[in-house]
Amino acid sequence: MTITSPDTNDWETFCAWAAAENWKLSFQEQHLFLNQWRPYFYVMWKDGLRCGFVSAVRYKTSGWIGNLLVDPQQRHRGHGRTLFRFALDKLQGQPGVRRIWLTASSQGAPLYRQYGFAVIDTVHRWSASGCGDRRPVKHSALKELIDIDTHSWGESRASLINPLAIDSYSLFTADNAALLQTGVHFWQLGPWSTRGNSVQADPTILRQSLAATPKGKPLLMDILASAQLSLSLQHNGCSYQGSNALMCLSAAPPSMRGVIALASLGSIG
């Protein structure tokens, strides 16, 4: 059994397997893993067969495990656990990493609990159809967005936000900041954070994103349950698609202040 960095054919296989699972891969996330984050993506081989994939991305003091996907024909053989342990060891072996995050389905959560991961929040997937009647103006006020995101997560995630912002719109209200990520098949709202020590989501950001998304284009959002936005989302025509647990392995309880929506659809926060 070997675990190595993937090549182009491996990525195409991953995308095919992900599509079969109805996973949504944003254009920005694919671009990251095909370029600057390629070293953080891994493929496992055994007996000449491609068995599965996983990613392990580090920011400063934290890491994210994601994209854990096993060949449907080779499941129930321990490959998922092997890939998870590989990613966990990769992150824990780096000096300065104090916490490790992941999102988990109800099927995957019991495995992660065995290794000390605890549920911190619940991530609800919401979708809506764009109105396409008012496009925001692109601008470069990313420092404020990164500052608010840093306050929320307790560390700078500029290495994530800067590349995501290349094909995105920045949305701001008095205390909220978000990225509206463009894409071919769908757009995505996130990251979305607010100042202060409690979540006070401004629905204006939601309305701005719906107005900016092209008419008929799906808009996806991974919103934390703690943001208490369900009524506003429903009122603005959004539909609930499902949920996963947001889990963390940390010696001390992680401090999350004002996180509303994730920047990715589950794999990199």
C-alpha positions as CSV (number, residue, x, y, z in Angstrom):
1,M,0.0,0.0,0.0
2,T,1.3,3.4,-1.0
3,I,0.0,7.0,-0.5
4,T,1.3,9.5,-2.9
5,S,0.5,12.9,-4.6
6,P,-2.0,12.6,-7.4
7,D,-1.5,13.2,-11.1
8,T,-4.0,14.6,-13.6
9,N,-5.6,11.2,-14.2
10,D,-6.0,10.7,-10.4
11,W,-7.8,14.0,-10.1
12,E,-10.2,13.1,-12.9
13,T,-11.0,9.9,-11.1
14,F,-11.6,11.7,-7.9
15,C,-14.0,14.1,-9.7
16,A,-15.9,11.1,-11.2
17,W,-16.2,9.4,-7.8
18,A,-17.2,12.7,-6.2
19,A,-19.9,13.3,-8.8
20,A,-21.3,9.8,-8.2
21,E,-21.6,10.7,-4.5
22,N,-23.3,14.0,-5.5
23,W,-20.5,16.0,-3.9
24,K,-20.3,19.6,-5.1
25,L,-16.8,20.7,-6.1
26,S,-16.5,24.4,-6.6
27,F,-14.3,25.8,-9.4
28,Q,-12.1,27.7,-6.8
29,E,-11.5,24.6,-4.7
30,Q,-10.6,22.5,-7.8
31,H,-8.2,25.2,-8.9
32,L,-6.5,25.3,-5.4
33,F,-5.9,21.5,-5.3
34,L,-4.7,21.4,-8.9
35,N,-2.2,24.2,-8.2
36,Q,-0.8,25.7,-5.0
37,W,-2.4,23.0,-2.7
38,R,-1.5,20.0,-4.8
39,P,1.0,18.9,-2.1
40,Y,-1.9,18.6,0.4
41,F,-3.9,16.1,-1.7
42,Y,-3.2,12.4,-1.6
43,V,-4.1,9.2,-3.4
44,M,-3.8,5.7,-2.0
45,W,-2.8,2.6,-4.1
46,K,-2.9,-1.0,-3.2
47,D,-2.0,-4.0,-5.4
48,G,-2.0,-1.7,-8.5
49,L,-5.5,-0.4,-7.8
50,R,-6.4,3.2,-6.9
51,C,-8.2,2.9,-3.5
52,G,-9.1,6.4,-2.3
53,F,-8.2,10.0,-1.7
54,V,-7.8,12.5,1.2
55,S,-6.6,16.0,1.7
56,A,-4.8,17.6,4.7
57,V,-4.5,21.4,4.6
58,R,-2.7,23.5,7.2
59,Y,-3.2,27.2,7.9
60,K,-1.1,28.4,10.8
61,T,-2.1,26.7,14.0
62,S,-4.8,24.5,12.6
63,G,-5.4,21.9,9.9
64,W,-8.4,20.6,7.9
65,I,-8.9,17.0,6.8
66,G,-11.2,16.7,3.8
67,N,-12.0,14.9,0.5
68,L,-11.9,11.5,2.1
69,L,-13.3,9.3,-0.6
70,V,-12.9,5.6,-1.2
71,D,-13.5,3.6,-4.4
72,P,-17.1,2.4,-4.2
73,Q,-15.8,-1.1,-5.2
74,Q,-13.3,-1.3,-2.4
75,R,-15.2,-0.1,0.6
76,H,-15.5,-1.9,4.0
77,R,-11.8,-2.9,3.8
78,G,-10.4,-0.3,6.2
79,H,-9.2,2.0,3.4
80,G,-11.1,5.0,4.8
81,R,-9.5,4.6,8.3
82,T,-6.1,4.2,6.7
83,L,-6.5,7.4,4.7
84,F,-7.9,9.3,7.7
85,R,-5.0,8.2,9.9
86,F,-2.5,9.2,7.2
87,A,-4.0,12.7,7.1
88,L,-4.2,13.0,10.8
89,D,-0.6,12.0,11.2
90,K,0.5,14.4,8.5
91,L,-1.1,17.3,10.4
92,Q,-0.2,16.3,13.9
93,G,3.4,15.8,12.8
94,Q,3.8,19.5,12.0
95,P,5.0,21.8,14.8
96,G,2.6,24.4,15.9
97,V,-0.6,22.7,14.9
98,R,-3.0,22.9,17.9
99,R,-6.3,21.9,16.4
100,I,-7.6,19.8,13.5
101,W,-11.0,20.3,11.9
102,L,-13.2,18.2,9.6
103,T,-16.9,17.9,8.7
104,A,-18.5,14.5,9.2
105,S,-21.5,12.6,8.0
106,S,-23.5,10.5,10.5
107,Q,-21.6,7.5,9.1
108,G,-18.2,9.0,9.5
109,A,-18.6,10.7,12.9
110,P,-18.1,7.5,15.1
111,L,-14.7,6.9,13.5
112,Y,-13.5,10.4,14.3
113,R,-14.8,10.3,17.8
114,Q,-12.5,7.3,18.4
115,Y,-9.6,9.6,17.8
116,G,-10.8,12.4,20.1
117,F,-12.7,14.6,17.7
118,A,-15.7,16.4,19.3
119,V,-18.7,18.0,17.6
120,I,-18.4,21.8,17.8
121,D,-21.4,22.8,15.6
122,T,-23.6,21.6,12.7
123,V,-23.2,22.6,9.1
124,H,-26.4,23.0,7.2
125,R,-26.3,23.0,3.4
126,W,-28.8,25.5,1.9
127,S,-29.5,26.3,-1.8
128,A,-31.3,28.9,-3.6
129,S,-31.8,30.2,-7.2
130,G,-30.2,33.4,-8.1
131,C,-32.2,36.5,-9.0
132,G,-29.6,38.1,-11.2
133,D,-30.9,41.6,-10.9
134,R,-28.0,43.5,-9.3
135,R,-24.3,42.6,-9.6
136,P,-22.0,44.0,-6.9
137,V,-18.9,45.9,-7.8
138,K,-15.7,44.0,-7.5
139,H,-13.2,45.7,-5.2
140,S,-10.0,44.9,-3.4
141,A,-11.1,45.5,0.2
142,L,-10.0,42.0,1.2
143,K,-8.0,43.2,4.2
144,E,-11.2,43.9,6.2
145,L,-12.7,40.6,5.2
146,I,-9.5,38.7,6.2
147,D,-9.4,40.7,9.5
148,I,-13.0,39.7,10.4
149,D,-12.3,36.1,9.3
150,T,-9.2,36.0,11.4
151,H,-11.1,37.3,14.4
152,S,-13.7,34.6,13.9
153,W,-11.3,31.6,13.5
154,G,-8.5,32.8,15.7
155,E,-5.9,32.8,13.0
156,S,-5.3,34.3,9.5
157,R,-6.6,32.2,6.6
158,A,-5.3,34.6,4.0
159,S,-3.8,31.7,2.1
160,L,-7.3,30.5,1.5
161,I,-9.2,33.7,1.1
162,N,-6.8,35.5,-1.3
163,P,-7.0,32.8,-4.1
164,L,-10.8,32.4,-3.6
165,A,-11.2,36.1,-4.0
166,I,-9.8,36.2,-7.5
167,D,-13.1,35.0,-9.0
168,S,-15.4,36.3,-6.2
169,Y,-17.3,39.4,-5.1
170,S,-16.7,40.9,-1.6
171,L,-19.9,41.7,0.3
172,F,-20.0,44.0,3.4
173,T,-22.4,45.4,5.8
174,A,-21.6,47.3,9.0
175,D,-20.4,44.2,10.9
176,N,-20.5,41.4,8.3
177,A,-18.1,40.4,5.5
178,A,-18.5,37.6,3.0
179,L,-17.2,36.3,-0.3
180,L,-19.6,35.4,-3.1
181,Q,-17.7,32.8,-5.2
182,T,-18.6,32.5,-8.9
183,G,-18.6,29.3,-10.8
184,V,-19.7,27.5,-13.9
185,H,-22.3,25.2,-12.4
186,F,-23.2,27.0,-9.2
187,W,-22.1,30.0,-7.1
188,Q,-21.3,29.8,-3.4
189,L,-21.6,32.2,-0.4
190,G,-18.7,31.9,2.0
191,P,-16.7,32.5,4.0
192,W,-19.1,34.7,5.9
193,S,-18.2,36.1,9.3
194,T,-19.2,38.9,11.6
195,R,-17.4,41.0,14.2
196,G,-18.0,40.7,17.9
197,N,-18.0,37.6,20.2
198,S,-21.4,36.3,19.2
199,V,-23.0,35.5,15.9
200,Q,-25.2,38.4,14.6
201,A,-25.7,37.5,11.0
202,D,-27.0,40.4,8.8
203,P,-29.5,39.0,6.3
204,T,-28.6,41.9,4.1
205,I,-25.6,39.8,3.0
206,L,-27.9,36.9,2.0
207,R,-30.1,39.3,0.0
208,Q,-27.1,40.8,-1.7
209,S,-25.8,37.4,-2.7
210,L,-29.1,36.3,-4.1
211,A,-29.5,39.5,-6.1
212,A,-25.9,39.2,-7.5
213,T,-26.1,35.5,-8.5
214,P,-27.2,35.1,-12.2
215,K,-30.9,34.4,-12.7
216,G,-31.5,30.7,-12.3
217,K,-28.0,29.8,-11.2
218,P,-27.9,27.7,-8.0
219,L,-26.4,29.5,-5.0
220,L,-25.0,27.1,-2.3
221,M,-24.3,28.0,1.3
222,D,-22.8,25.9,4.2
223,I,-24.3,27.8,7.2
224,L,-23.5,26.9,10.8
225,A,-26.5,26.1,12.9
226,S,-25.3,28.5,15.6
227,A,-25.8,31.4,13.2
228,Q,-29.6,30.9,13.7
229,L,-30.4,31.9,10.1
230,S,-32.9,29.3,9.2
231,L,-35.9,31.6,9.3
232,S,-34.2,34.2,7.2
233,L,-33.0,31.6,4.7
234,Q,-36.5,30.1,4.3
235,H,-38.0,33.6,4.0
236,N,-35.6,34.4,1.2
237,G,-36.5,31.3,-0.8
238,C,-33.6,29.0,0.3
239,S,-34.1,25.3,0.7
240,Y,-32.5,23.0,3.2
241,Q,-30.3,20.2,1.6
242,G,-28.8,18.3,4.5
243,S,-26.3,18.6,7.3
244,N,-22.9,17.4,8.6
245,A,-21.2,17.7,11.9
246,L,-18.4,20.2,12.3
247,M,-15.8,18.4,14.5
248,C,-12.5,19.4,16.0
249,L,-9.6,17.7,17.7
250,S,-8.1,20.2,20.2
251,A,-6.5,20.1,23.6
252,A,-8.6,23.2,24.6
253,P,-12.1,24.1,23.4
254,P,-11.6,26.1,20.1
255,S,-12.8,29.7,20.1
256,M,-15.1,30.5,17.2
257,R,-16.5,34.0,17.2
258,G,-18.9,35.1,14.6
259,V,-18.4,32.3,12.0
260,I,-21.6,32.1,9.9
261,A,-20.7,30.2,6.7
262,L,-17.7,28.1,5.6
263,A,-15.5,29.1,2.7
264,S,-15.6,25.6,1.1
265,L,-18.2,22.9,0.8
266,G,-16.7,20.8,3.6
267,S,-13.1,20.1,3.0
268,I,-11.0,23.2,3.8
269,G,-13.2,25.3,6.1
